[in-house]
Amino acid sequence: MVATLYSQPFSLMIGLASGLIASLSAAWLAGNMWLWGAVALRCTFGMAVLASHILPQWKPGPGLFRSSHCFHRAKLAYGLTTGMAAALVMALPLPRALGLLVVGEALVYAISTTGRNAGRPMVSIGQMVLTLLPLSITCLLAQERAVQILGLVLGLTIPAMITISLTNFRNLRDSLAMAETSQRLADKMQLLARRDGVTGLLNRSGLTHELVDLQAVLPEGRKLALLWVDLDRFKEINDTLGHQTGDRCLAEVAARLRKRVPAGAAIGRFGGDEFIIAFETGQLEEAQSIAQMVMAAINRPIRVDDHRLDIGCSIGMAALPDHGGDMDTVMQAADLALNHAKTHGKGQVALFTPAMTSNLVRRKEIETDLRQALKNDELSVFFQPIVDLHTGRIRAFEALVRWFHPEKGELRPDEFIPVAEESGAIITLGNWITLQAAKAAAHWPDDVTLAVNLSPIQIRAPGAALAVLNALREARLPAHRLELEITETVVLDHSPATANFIEQLSEAGVRFALDDFGTGYSSLGYLDKYPFKKIKIDRSFVSGLQAGKTSSAIIRAVSAMGQALDMEIVAEGLETLEQVAAVREAGCTLGQGWYFSRAVPDYLARMLLDQEAAMHAPTSTRTHRGKAAPESLRKSA
């Protein structure tokens, strides 16, 4: 409102100039000393009005409001001297032409000021009253009737102009208020357009603008680190507890991120359960330290109502200019690093390296070829025997997938299984393996079971239990002859989908084995919660680098626990007779490994069973108290 007083300076200059011309002309024509004095005062205050109007334009800032007070006082004084000069002309015995000149100019000035100074009604009304009131009183005291009527008209003009001045003020105030409201709404809309509604963080659009700004002000010699964070188990929360719980989980993650990132960092929700953090840093080691703090903050359990949520995250990291000259390239590098972190065990921070680009190309090729291989029947199911360590008899076969690519040759499972899990093809692949293996197992003796390893993604997929039951039904394999192997990480996720899967299949008669036992967790509560009938000790304790005195003690402890819980213990990775003897002495009941046999096609698995059946029971085991494997098995190895 104050600023409106300083708009249109040209109109103010014209008004002052015309007023001073009229006053000086009247004083010169009248030749009256008192009138010259009044005109001199008016000129002085007119210059003060002009100065207090122009100076803030040269030096804008906080002094504007202070300058407006000087402007107000100068204008009031100018109005008073205008009215006094006009009243003096009307009071003196001067030609009426001079009276017409000063009265007309004073009236025009008084009326015009109510419009020009509407932003400050007290100023406009004060000027108008101080101008017209002295003139009106003087005219009312005159002898001529016409002059008295003029005084009455001037007096009536005062309340009329007061009304107009206040109306103008309200209109101007409302217009400015509407303009400010519109601006605030526009600012709010712009803010909302760049903010995520769930977390309050920047959305993708806002993040893009913020990254450009951060790059523009990045000092020379400094780096702009970018962390791409992906929550590992968020989809399960949404699927099992609902989107409202998922949104509250995201909001809590956002709050933790704000507390862990450096001041001035840009934090955005890039979509779904992915977040991007960008901040200035000096060294990559410093950025990696911050990434570890971010991961530690997210890994802490989140409490939503009565639910304890353990989500975890994977983080890909890249930096400008180390990994690219622009933000698009750096974001691609961080995305590649994130993919690397997720496909190598999750729950880790991966810094981009150029090798990740070639690895991505390789993985994309494998993903495309794998989908084609499922259509072209390029995959095969092989079977590795699981042998009773005391009788030497084959108790089960584990189904293992093999891929013989027409151009690349045989691809290892550790090459294509992670790609299948990441792309979602593992569900189709896993169901196919279960069906093909079940069809082969249906021709085995009734006392030989089939072991199939399931991916966590396959277990959590909708209708996973039904897919297994359908495979058994189609293959005509009794449910009790199927044994599904799952890892510790699956049961430790506390997923309702996993619990329902195990419960539904257990009721149908399917048995469960715990695979890769002892590779990272110490909680054993799930052994009592879930119906495991078998524990498979990871090969690293038998034939890996960890094998030794400590691992032998661990095997003994697990075997004792299995005996107490009425569970069979399988030792994986057996390659020598000494290892077989050691694990049998430690208490393991079953063994699996190259010492007995590699994984073989279904017809060779059937041949091994036929050879075993052909042998007489007393001589079928070529062992002395279990110290050797069957001859047929050792030949196949």
Buried (B, 14 or more C-beta within 10 A) or exposed (E): EBEBBBEEEEEBEEBBEEBBEBBBBBBEBBEBEBBBBBBBBBBBBBBBBBEBBBBBEEEEEEEBEEBBEBBBBBBBBBBBBBBBBBBBBBBEEBEEEBBEBBBEBBBBBBBBBBBBBBBBBEBBBBBBBBBBBBBBBBBBEBEEEEBBEBBEEBBEBBEEBBEBBBEBBEEBBEEBEEEEEEEEEEEEEEEEEBBBEBBEBBBEEBBBEBBEEBBEEBEEEBBBBBBBBBBBBBEBBBBBBEEEBBBBBBBBBBEBBEEBBEEEBBBBBBEEBBBBBBBBBEEBEBBBEBBBEBBEBBBEEBEBEEBEBBBBBBBBBBBBBBBBEEBEBBBBBBBBBBBBBBBEEBBBBBBBBEEBEEBBEEBEEBBEBBBEBBEEEBBBBBBBBBBBBEBBBBBBBBBBBBBEBEEEEEBEEEBBBBBBBBBEBBBBBBBBBBBBBBBBBBEBEEEBBBBBBBBBBBBBBEEBBEBBBBBBEEBEBBBEBBBBBBBBBBBBBBBEBBBBBBEBBBEBEBBBBBBBBBBEEEEEEBBEEBBBBBBBBBBBBBBEEBBEEEBBEBBBEBBEBBEEEEBBBBBBBBBEEEBBBBBBBBBBBBBBBBBBBEBBBBEBBBBBBEBBEEBEEEEBBBBEEBEBBBBBBBEBB
